Amino acid sequence: MKLPQDVKAYIAKKVAVRLTICLLLEAAAVVVVMLWGRKLLASVKTGITVLCYVVFFLLPFVFSGVPLKLIDRTWYGVVEKVDVDTTYDNDQPFKPTLEHFYLKNTVYLTVKEPDTERLIIKKVYAGRAKLQRHINTYKKGDTVFHLYGSQHTIVLPIAHETHVQCAVCGAMNELPEIGEGEEPTCHNCNLTLIRRIK
Ligand SMILES: [Zn+2]
């Protein structure tokens, strides 16, 4: 799969930023522990001290999204099956009461990867059911594409289709008239629109 150069550069930068943030936070954590660690945890048992250190040093990973975000990958394929899972969820961190619950839709795609013929199942959307978002976006036979690090999974346009979603930012774009050898760019993020897999 050949990705446009500007899109590749964008992803590389995004990964570098995440890793840098993670390393800086980790360095800050080391400084905090060296300066105040002993004082703060002076009165607790050794086991709890170790646990506190472990949790503390894991925090930078949580905040920077490393490595969870980094295990994402670019993938594409043909949709074999669309599953919408409707469940109850809530936004309350503690003890939600009945009125905090809402219906949530999670959209899963079963996709056949053309290169390996392998079936993969991917979660492409989760959100409040009443918004009905992405319920009708995907259908069997669509070719879908997901870019590493992006929150979106786009449907690649078939011939004569006039719109395409940006694989990076998710904005919907009207396909402009373009000359031979030119590639259209997104009106929102200015990166090259991915219309087909090369
Ligand atoms: Zn865009």
Residues whose N, C-alpha, C, O or C-beta is under 5 A from the ligand:
A	BS01	ZN	C166 V168 C169 G170 A171 C186 N188 C189 N190
